[in-house]
Structures are given as C-alpha cells and as structure tokens.
Amino acid sequence: MEFLNALWSYIILSAPYLLFGLALAGIVHEFMPMVKVQKWLGGKSFMSVVRAALVGVPLPLCSCSVIPTAVTLKKSGASNASTSAFLISTPESGIDSISLTYALIDLPMAIIRPLAAFVSAMVAGVLQLSFNADDIEFEKDAPKSCCSKNKKKEVTNENRLLKSIKFGYGSLTNDIALWLAIGIVAGALIDFIVPENFFLQYGSSYGRYLILLIGIPLYICATASTPIAISLMLKGLSPGAALILLLVGPATNISNIAVLQKYIGKKGVIINMLSIALVALIFSYLTDWAYENFFTLSLSEKLTEHNHSNHILENICGVILTILILKGIYIEELKPKFLSKKKS
C-alpha cells in the first residue's frame, strides 16, 4: 500500500506539468517542422553548430528517434559538428522534460538542465569542427527510429493546432510511454525500498562518478530519467550527481554509439562522449555549489504534501496521464506483437 501511495504521488505531481509540456511539445513540433530544421542546420560553419544546439534544446525527440533525424540532417548537408550538437542537445532536453523537472525538482534545476545540454552540445560541436571536420561516406538509407513503429504519415486538412495536440498526446506520448512508466515505477520503488540518506555514506564525489559510469552505456529518455533522479536525491544523492543522470542517461547508450560511428566516425563518437561526460561533471560540481550557497531543495515536502492532499484537478490529470501511458504501451509494444503472432 505504501508503494502504491508513493507511485500515485509521483504520477499526480508529474501529471499537470507533463501534460502541459506535451501540449507545448506538440506546438513546437508542428510550427518548427523538421524540413525547416534541416535547411536551417545545413552547412559547416560555427553558426550552424549554435543553431543545432539551440534548436535541439526544446525539440521533443528521444534518443532513439533523434538518430534517424540526425542522419537526415547529415544527408541534407549538415556537418559532423552541427549533427553532433543536435544529437546531444535534443535527447538531453525537451519542453516536456523541462516542465517535468520543474514539477518534480524545482525551477533552478529546470533552468540548469537545458543550459547544460546546450553547453555540452556546443563543446562537442566546436571540438568536431576542430578535430573531425572531414565528412564520411555513409549509406543512403537512414536507420529507422526504434520509437516510431508502424507509423504512417497522414495528410489531412486538420488545422495545425489540432495536429499539434495529436502529436503531443498521440505520437510523442506513445514514443515515451514505456520508458516514462519505467521511470515513474523505478522512482517510486527507489523511494519505497532504498533507506533514507543512503547515498550520503558514499560522499558526493563517489556518487557522481558512479552515476556517470552507469549512465553512459544505459539508455533512459529525458522525461523518464526525471522521477528516478528525484528519488535518488531523496535518498541523499546530491543535485549535481542527479544532474549527471539527467544529462548522460538520455544522450548516450551502446546501440546508438554503434550506429553513429558509421556517420560521424569513431573519432566523432569519442569526441561526443568525452564532451558529454566532461560538461556533465563540470555542471555537476557547479550545481552542487549553487545549491549549497544559493538554492534550497524541499523535495520531501513536495511529495509529502501530495501524499496528504486530494486536489481534484491533479487527480484528474493523474488519471489522464495514466490512460495515455497505458495507451502508448499498448500501441507501441503490445499491439505489434499481437499482430506479428497472428501473421505467423
């Protein structure tokens, strides 16, 4: 029962902000279509890197769906530098994950997170310009997104606002549904199982390097990493160490690294990985310093208030979010398996 209470607390605390973020993400997707982004990010100049890093911050694309988009950018004339900048800032941040960070953690972290994503993208892009500017021959067919199964483009006469709502609460929610569910359940489990102040015994430096080592090979999308980060912070992990998870987890994973080396080369992959790790560590120390001197965290109070409150609107939003998550898991994960079994 205590676990279910913790789980529902995470859901209702996240739901209003996440639903709002998904709506904004749909608007961004509709009014900043990838065709225009491809034209804007073409070229091999420093400004193309700046544009790629800036455009990637609000875009609602997860790590696996950003790969084919980045390859398309490369085919449209984008350099290794601007492609890398886009590849890093996009999965590390997004309107939906920023709104969820504000809901679960606080405003300073909601500002620091996209800022760190932009800086890491810029560092990688500048290093690519300096040390990996040569283009690489690659296959014509871009890899398919692992998050966009069985989807077809529909040409309709619906107005753009309606299309943006359909994307935010349809395609985008379906894409992140499984990982979001995993993130929320994992966060509630950590909150329920892990002892209070568990990470304090290891020290902040040990915690941040442990998170870095775990986060690099594993994948968890930006939105799903947020409830896990807050649950670890409640157990004594420093805000800076949690920021590493928020940055590294969405931006790196073994499968994407294997794909990327065909398009930006092994040197390009190494530059990106080092840039992500270095910037994450630097911002980790800066974040801990900022929270020690300027900001005050009240995470436990935020969750406790929701444990004992019964706001009708938040509960309604929680139910809606739960339905959307279950719908997405069915459409993306269960339905394709049922169809494949019928065909066989």
DODRENKOL-920130 format. One record per residue (C-alpha): residue number from 1; residue in three letters; x, y, z. Coordinates in steps of 0.001 Angstrom, whole numbers, plus 500000, padded with zeros to 6 digits. Example, Ala and Ser with C-alpha at 12.3 -4.5 7.8 and 13.67 -1.06 7.14 Angstrom:
+-----+-----+--------+--------+--------+
|   k |   r |   east |  north |     up |
+-----+-----+--------+--------+--------+
|   1 | ALA | 512300 | 495500 | 507800 |
|   2 | SER | 513670 | 498940 | 507140 |
+-----+-----+--------+--------+--------+
//
This chain:
+-----+-----+--------+--------+--------+
|   k |   r |   east |  north |     up |
+-----+-----+--------+--------+--------+
|   1 | MET | 500000 | 500000 | 500000 |
|   2 | GLU | 502836 | 502402 | 500823 |
|   3 | PHE | 504421 | 501698 | 497437 |
|   4 | LEU | 501136 | 502416 | 495639 |
|   5 | ASN | 500811 | 505690 | 497559 |
|   6 | ALA | 504361 | 506647 | 496547 |
|   7 | LEU | 503645 | 505694 | 492930 |
|   8 | TRP | 500464 | 507763 | 492806 |
|   9 | SER | 502269 | 510698 | 494424 |
|  10 | TYR | 504833 | 510667 | 491606 |
|  11 | ILE | 502069 | 510452 | 488999 |
|  12 | ILE | 499865 | 513282 | 490286 |
|  13 | LEU | 502863 | 515522 | 490975 |
|  14 | SER | 504112 | 514969 | 487415 |
|  15 | ALA | 500827 | 514875 | 485516 |
|  16 | PRO | 499727 | 518557 | 485258 |
|  17 | TYR | 503165 | 519803 | 484224 |
|  18 | LEU | 503864 | 516858 | 481933 |
|  19 | LEU | 500504 | 517203 | 480171 |
|  20 | PHE | 501236 | 520911 | 479703 |
|  21 | GLY | 504747 | 520090 | 478436 |
|  22 | LEU | 503384 | 517544 | 475956 |
|  23 | ALA | 500981 | 520154 | 474596 |
|  24 | LEU | 503824 | 522661 | 474136 |
|  25 | ALA | 505981 | 519945 | 472573 |
|  26 | GLY | 503234 | 519318 | 470031 |
|  27 | ILE | 503099 | 523020 | 469170 |
|  28 | VAL | 506885 | 523163 | 468759 |
|  29 | HIS | 506800 | 520073 | 466534 |
|  30 | GLU | 504053 | 521482 | 464330 |
|  31 | PHE | 505369 | 525039 | 463999 |
|  32 | MET | 509034 | 524040 | 463727 |
|  33 | PRO | 508839 | 521069 | 461304 |
|  34 | MET | 511950 | 519003 | 460627 |
|  35 | VAL | 512015 | 520047 | 456951 |
|  36 | LYS | 512709 | 523634 | 458027 |
|  37 | VAL | 515173 | 522467 | 460679 |
|  38 | GLN | 517128 | 520526 | 458048 |
|  39 | LYS | 517520 | 523632 | 455889 |
|  40 | TRP | 518421 | 525805 | 458861 |
|  41 | LEU | 521148 | 523488 | 460163 |
|  42 | GLY | 522832 | 522813 | 456841 |
|  43 | GLY | 526377 | 523986 | 456266 |
|  44 | LYS | 529659 | 523634 | 458106 |
|  45 | SER | 530036 | 526904 | 459990 |
|  46 | PHE | 530229 | 527761 | 463666 |
|  47 | MET | 526776 | 529341 | 463495 |
|  48 | SER | 525291 | 526088 | 462222 |
|  49 | VAL | 526577 | 524467 | 465446 |
|  50 | VAL | 524969 | 527224 | 467540 |
|  51 | ARG | 521679 | 526799 | 465686 |
|  52 | ALA | 521778 | 523000 | 466055 |
|  53 | ALA | 522418 | 523235 | 469797 |
|  54 | LEU | 519659 | 525827 | 470279 |
|  55 | VAL | 517075 | 524035 | 468143 |
|  56 | GLY | 517745 | 520727 | 469888 |
|  57 | VAL | 517007 | 522004 | 473401 |
|  58 | PRO | 513191 | 522384 | 473091 |
|  59 | LEU | 512573 | 519662 | 470489 |
|  60 | PRO | 510624 | 516666 | 471859 |
|  61 | LEU | 512706 | 513807 | 470424 |
|  62 | CYS | 514041 | 510893 | 472484 |
|  63 | SER | 517482 | 509354 | 471970 |
|  64 | CYS | 516451 | 506580 | 469595 |
|  65 | SER | 514204 | 508736 | 467415 |
|  66 | VAL | 516801 | 511505 | 467140 |
|  67 | ILE | 519269 | 509202 | 465355 |
|  68 | PRO | 517393 | 508955 | 462024 |
|  69 | THR | 516617 | 512661 | 462233 |
|  70 | ALA | 520299 | 513476 | 462697 |
|  71 | VAL | 521284 | 511205 | 459795 |
|  72 | THR | 518751 | 513025 | 457618 |
|  73 | LEU | 520353 | 516310 | 458661 |
|  74 | LYS | 523732 | 514902 | 457649 |
|  75 | LYS | 522389 | 513949 | 454230 |
|  76 | SER | 520978 | 517457 | 453860 |
|  77 | GLY | 524456 | 518942 | 454153 |
|  78 | ALA | 524933 | 519334 | 457907 |
|  79 | SER | 528486 | 518939 | 459164 |
|  80 | ASN | 529749 | 516462 | 461747 |
|  81 | ALA | 529782 | 519413 | 464147 |
|  82 | SER | 526165 | 520553 | 463744 |
|  83 | THR | 524964 | 516941 | 463558 |
|  84 | SER | 526724 | 516172 | 466853 |
|  85 | ALA | 525381 | 519312 | 468523 |
|  86 | PHE | 521844 | 518346 | 467507 |
|  87 | LEU | 522395 | 514739 | 468629 |
|  88 | ILE | 523396 | 515869 | 472126 |
|  89 | SER | 521102 | 518776 | 472988 |
|  90 | THR | 517929 | 517153 | 471618 |
|  91 | PRO | 517709 | 513982 | 473761 |
|  92 | GLU | 519189 | 515677 | 476848 |
|  93 | SER | 516417 | 518246 | 476947 |
|  94 | GLY | 512922 | 518976 | 475658 |
|  95 | ILE | 509898 | 521028 | 476616 |
|  96 | ASP | 508222 | 518001 | 478176 |
|  97 | SER | 511251 | 517029 | 480290 |
|  98 | ILE | 511896 | 520656 | 481321 |
|  99 | SER | 508323 | 521031 | 482599 |
| 100 | LEU | 508623 | 517718 | 484466 |
| 101 | THR | 511926 | 518815 | 486017 |
| 102 | TYR | 510208 | 521937 | 487326 |
| 103 | ALA | 507338 | 519854 | 488717 |
| 104 | LEU | 509405 | 517173 | 490453 |
| 105 | ILE | 512536 | 519102 | 491437 |
| 106 | ASP | 512489 | 522907 | 491215 |
| 107 | LEU | 512938 | 525952 | 488978 |
| 108 | PRO | 516760 | 526215 | 489253 |
| 109 | MET | 517205 | 522624 | 488054 |
| 110 | ALA | 514687 | 523230 | 485250 |
| 111 | ILE | 516968 | 526072 | 484080 |
| 112 | ILE | 520300 | 524340 | 484692 |
| 113 | ARG | 519319 | 521188 | 482796 |
| 114 | PRO | 518682 | 522745 | 479331 |
| 115 | LEU | 521610 | 525140 | 479847 |
| 116 | ALA | 523959 | 522202 | 480467 |
| 117 | ALA | 522509 | 520412 | 477429 |
| 118 | PHE | 523234 | 523462 | 475258 |
| 119 | VAL | 526789 | 523820 | 476590 |
| 120 | SER | 527623 | 520130 | 476110 |
| 121 | ALA | 526269 | 520324 | 472541 |
| 122 | MET | 528355 | 523419 | 471836 |
| 123 | VAL | 531530 | 521892 | 473282 |
| 124 | ALA | 531063 | 518757 | 471164 |
| 125 | GLY | 530294 | 520818 | 468064 |
| 126 | VAL | 533346 | 523066 | 468422 |
| 127 | LEU | 535608 | 520060 | 469003 |
| 128 | GLN | 534141 | 518350 | 465939 |
| 129 | LEU | 534895 | 521459 | 463866 |
| 130 | SER | 538473 | 521438 | 465112 |
| 131 | PHE | 539344 | 517739 | 465053 |
| 132 | ASN | 536746 | 515879 | 462969 |
| 133 | ALA | 535683 | 518210 | 460178 |
| 134 | ASP | 536093 | 515673 | 457356 |
| 135 | ASP | 532890 | 514143 | 456045 |
| 136 | ILE | 532467 | 510365 | 455958 |
| 137 | GLU | 530875 | 508283 | 453235 |
| 138 | PHE | 527735 | 506650 | 454564 |
| 139 | GLU | 524830 | 504522 | 453359 |
| 140 | LYS | 521920 | 506228 | 451687 |
| 141 | ASP | 519209 | 504638 | 453807 |
| 142 | ALA | 518843 | 506178 | 457232 |
| 143 | PRO | 518110 | 503834 | 460138 |
| 144 | LYS | 514528 | 503636 | 461308 |
| 145 | SER | 513543 | 505039 | 464665 |
| 146 | CYS | 513115 | 502470 | 467407 |
| 147 | CYS | 510373 | 504656 | 468819 |
| 148 | SER | 508228 | 505003 | 465728 |
| 149 | LYS | 506936 | 501567 | 464876 |
| 150 | ASN | 504188 | 501061 | 462338 |
| 151 | LYS | 503572 | 504760 | 461814 |
| 152 | LYS | 502455 | 506345 | 458538 |
| 153 | LYS | 502339 | 509985 | 457625 |
| 154 | GLU | 498793 | 511196 | 457256 |
| 155 | VAL | 497988 | 514145 | 455030 |
| 156 | THR | 494829 | 515748 | 456382 |
| 157 | ASN | 493067 | 519087 | 456297 |
| 158 | GLU | 493089 | 519482 | 460071 |
| 159 | ASN | 494324 | 522772 | 461391 |
| 160 | ARG | 497838 | 522973 | 462789 |
| 161 | LEU | 496722 | 523318 | 466403 |
| 162 | LEU | 494765 | 520095 | 466222 |
| 163 | LYS | 497751 | 518384 | 464610 |
| 164 | SER | 499992 | 519625 | 467411 |
| 165 | ILE | 497615 | 518196 | 470037 |
| 166 | LYS | 497503 | 514871 | 468195 |
| 167 | PHE | 501294 | 514750 | 468138 |
| 168 | GLY | 501776 | 515740 | 471788 |
| 169 | TYR | 499155 | 513395 | 473221 |
| 170 | GLY | 499466 | 510814 | 470459 |
| 171 | SER | 502751 | 510071 | 468720 |
| 172 | LEU | 505049 | 511667 | 471307 |
| 173 | THR | 503270 | 510123 | 474289 |
| 174 | ASN | 503293 | 506730 | 472571 |
| 175 | ASP | 507033 | 507056 | 471934 |
| 176 | ILE | 507944 | 507726 | 475559 |
| 177 | ALA | 505152 | 505744 | 477263 |
| 178 | LEU | 507141 | 502612 | 478141 |
| 179 | TRP | 510200 | 504479 | 479381 |
| 180 | LEU | 508081 | 507000 | 481256 |
| 181 | ALA | 506255 | 504147 | 483003 |
| 182 | ILE | 509583 | 502513 | 483844 |
| 183 | GLY | 510931 | 505803 | 485165 |
| 184 | ILE | 507918 | 506521 | 487388 |
| 185 | VAL | 507758 | 502967 | 488755 |
| 186 | ALA | 511537 | 502906 | 489312 |
| 187 | GLY | 511373 | 506245 | 491101 |
| 188 | ALA | 508598 | 505018 | 493382 |
| 189 | LEU | 510485 | 501754 | 494040 |
| 190 | ILE | 513661 | 503620 | 494982 |
| 191 | ASP | 511627 | 505890 | 497241 |
| 192 | PHE | 509990 | 502835 | 498856 |
| 193 | ILE | 512973 | 500441 | 499128 |
| 194 | VAL | 516195 | 502458 | 499451 |
| 195 | PRO | 516966 | 503651 | 503014 |
| 196 | GLU | 516927 | 507342 | 503841 |
| 197 | ASN | 520234 | 509167 | 503242 |
| 198 | PHE | 521623 | 506037 | 501551 |
| 199 | PHE | 523977 | 507960 | 499266 |
| 200 | LEU | 525343 | 510220 | 501998 |
| 201 | GLN | 527600 | 507422 | 503244 |
| 202 | TYR | 529459 | 507309 | 499924 |
| 203 | GLY | 530181 | 511017 | 499542 |
| 204 | SER | 529212 | 513309 | 496678 |
| 205 | SER | 532269 | 512577 | 494501 |
| 206 | TYR | 531763 | 508817 | 494628 |
| 207 | GLY | 528071 | 509256 | 493820 |
| 208 | ARG | 528638 | 511451 | 490785 |
| 209 | TYR | 531275 | 509161 | 489231 |
| 210 | LEU | 529139 | 506089 | 489914 |
| 211 | ILE | 526170 | 507708 | 488151 |
| 212 | LEU | 528446 | 508681 | 485244 |
| 213 | LEU | 529705 | 505113 | 484789 |
| 214 | ILE | 526201 | 503667 | 484980 |
| 215 | GLY | 524571 | 506330 | 482808 |
| 216 | ILE | 526901 | 506217 | 479781 |
| 217 | PRO | 526118 | 502685 | 478492 |
| 218 | LEU | 522460 | 502646 | 479581 |
| 219 | TYR | 519552 | 504455 | 477959 |
| 220 | ILE | 516650 | 506201 | 479603 |
| 221 | CYS | 514824 | 509068 | 477948 |
| 222 | ALA | 514949 | 512585 | 479362 |
| 223 | THR | 511391 | 512541 | 480685 |
| 224 | ALA | 511703 | 509089 | 482283 |
| 225 | SER | 515022 | 509934 | 483961 |
| 226 | THR | 513436 | 512752 | 485985 |
| 227 | PRO | 511420 | 510702 | 488536 |
| 228 | ILE | 514449 | 508436 | 489025 |
| 229 | ALA | 516649 | 511484 | 489661 |
| 230 | ILE | 514318 | 512938 | 492295 |
| 231 | SER | 514008 | 509591 | 494079 |
| 232 | LEU | 517813 | 509294 | 494242 |
| 233 | MET | 518045 | 512857 | 495560 |
| 234 | LEU | 515548 | 511972 | 498289 |
| 235 | LYS | 517964 | 509214 | 499362 |
| 236 | GLY | 520913 | 511562 | 499706 |
| 237 | LEU | 522287 | 511886 | 496171 |
| 238 | SER | 523437 | 515438 | 495548 |
| 239 | PRO | 521630 | 517620 | 492971 |
| 240 | GLY | 524821 | 517738 | 490898 |
| 241 | ALA | 525126 | 513954 | 490775 |
| 242 | ALA | 521437 | 513703 | 489829 |
| 243 | LEU | 522067 | 516188 | 487014 |
| 244 | ILE | 524631 | 513764 | 485557 |
| 245 | LEU | 521893 | 511150 | 485252 |
| 246 | LEU | 519583 | 513691 | 483616 |
| 247 | LEU | 522251 | 514572 | 481031 |
| 248 | VAL | 524166 | 511369 | 480355 |
| 249 | GLY | 521334 | 508821 | 480533 |
| 250 | PRO | 519292 | 510299 | 477647 |
| 251 | ALA | 522269 | 511260 | 475452 |
| 252 | THR | 524285 | 508036 | 475398 |
| 253 | ASN | 523715 | 504342 | 475003 |
| 254 | ILE | 525626 | 501482 | 473415 |
| 255 | SER | 523266 | 500824 | 470484 |
| 256 | ASN | 523245 | 504460 | 469347 |
| 257 | ILE | 527022 | 504675 | 469651 |
| 258 | ALA | 527358 | 501710 | 467269 |
| 259 | VAL | 525068 | 503383 | 464724 |
| 260 | LEU | 526659 | 506809 | 464977 |
| 261 | GLN | 530208 | 505726 | 464210 |
| 262 | LYS | 529120 | 504984 | 460629 |
| 263 | TYR | 528073 | 508606 | 460132 |
| 264 | ILE | 530495 | 510735 | 462131 |
| 265 | GLY | 533310 | 508206 | 462585 |
| 266 | LYS | 534864 | 506658 | 465664 |
| 267 | LYS | 536742 | 509883 | 466365 |
| 268 | GLY | 533455 | 511795 | 466257 |
| 269 | VAL | 531800 | 509374 | 468692 |
| 270 | ILE | 534736 | 509652 | 471114 |
| 271 | ILE | 534594 | 513460 | 470945 |
| 272 | ASN | 530858 | 513433 | 471681 |
| 273 | MET | 531193 | 511013 | 474605 |
| 274 | LEU | 534045 | 512964 | 476185 |
| 275 | SER | 532192 | 516252 | 475721 |
| 276 | ILE | 529027 | 514904 | 477353 |
| 277 | ALA | 530943 | 513405 | 480290 |
| 278 | LEU | 533166 | 516455 | 480821 |
| 279 | VAL | 530364 | 519025 | 480717 |
| 280 | ALA | 528146 | 516835 | 482909 |
| 281 | LEU | 530885 | 516622 | 485555 |
| 282 | ILE | 531619 | 520363 | 485434 |
| 283 | PHE | 527942 | 521276 | 485738 |
| 284 | SER | 527596 | 518674 | 488479 |
| 285 | TYR | 530130 | 520469 | 490674 |
| 286 | LEU | 528692 | 523889 | 489772 |
| 287 | THR | 525159 | 522707 | 490585 |
| 288 | ASP | 526158 | 521361 | 493998 |
| 289 | TRP | 527970 | 524626 | 494735 |
| 290 | ALA | 524913 | 526650 | 493665 |
| 291 | TYR | 522545 | 524601 | 495852 |
| 292 | GLU | 524895 | 524858 | 498818 |
| 293 | ASN | 525109 | 528636 | 498547 |
| 294 | PHE | 522019 | 529977 | 496796 |
| 295 | PHE | 519182 | 527452 | 496399 |
| 296 | THR | 517183 | 525363 | 498848 |
| 297 | LEU | 515732 | 521954 | 497983 |
| 298 | SER | 512429 | 520829 | 499530 |
| 299 | LEU | 511767 | 517604 | 497658 |
| 300 | SER | 510439 | 515607 | 500590 |
| 301 | GLU | 507970 | 518391 | 501452 |
| 302 | LYS | 506744 | 518462 | 497860 |
| 303 | LEU | 505997 | 514735 | 497825 |
| 304 | THR | 504610 | 514716 | 501375 |
| 305 | GLU | 502170 | 517479 | 500543 |
| 306 | HIS | 500801 | 515408 | 497685 |
| 307 | ASN | 500616 | 512298 | 499863 |
| 308 | HIS | 498216 | 514089 | 502195 |
| 309 | SER | 496357 | 516248 | 499693 |
| 310 | ASN | 493459 | 515418 | 497464 |
| 311 | HIS | 493364 | 518045 | 494755 |
| 312 | ILE | 490667 | 517038 | 492265 |
| 313 | LEU | 492419 | 518611 | 489256 |
| 314 | GLU | 495729 | 516851 | 489994 |
| 315 | ASN | 493976 | 513517 | 490413 |
| 316 | ILE | 492119 | 514007 | 487129 |
| 317 | CYS | 495400 | 514838 | 485400 |
| 318 | GLY | 496943 | 511758 | 487016 |
| 319 | VAL | 494182 | 509552 | 485622 |
| 320 | ILE | 494543 | 511109 | 482154 |
| 321 | LEU | 498332 | 510620 | 482196 |
| 322 | THR | 497936 | 507005 | 483319 |
| 323 | ILE | 495488 | 506337 | 480476 |
| 324 | LEU | 497848 | 507945 | 477949 |
| 325 | ILE | 500780 | 505870 | 479202 |
| 326 | LEU | 498805 | 502618 | 479075 |
| 327 | LYS | 497525 | 503506 | 475597 |
| 328 | GLY | 501055 | 504209 | 474389 |
| 329 | ILE | 502414 | 500942 | 475781 |
| 330 | TYR | 499609 | 499041 | 474075 |
| 331 | ILE | 500074 | 500760 | 470698 |
| 332 | GLU | 503883 | 500666 | 470622 |
| 333 | GLU | 504726 | 497478 | 472498 |
| 334 | LEU | 501772 | 495085 | 472775 |
| 335 | LYS | 499766 | 495610 | 469579 |
| 336 | PRO | 502710 | 494962 | 467177 |
| 337 | LYS | 503455 | 491697 | 468996 |
| 338 | PHE | 499836 | 490568 | 468740 |
| 339 | LEU | 499779 | 491387 | 465030 |
| 340 | SER | 503042 | 489536 | 464370 |
| 341 | LYS | 501709 | 486442 | 466187 |
| 342 | LYS | 498550 | 486480 | 464065 |
| 343 | LYS | 500565 | 486710 | 460860 |
| 344 | SER | 502810 | 483805 | 461876 |
+-----+-----+--------+--------+--------+
//
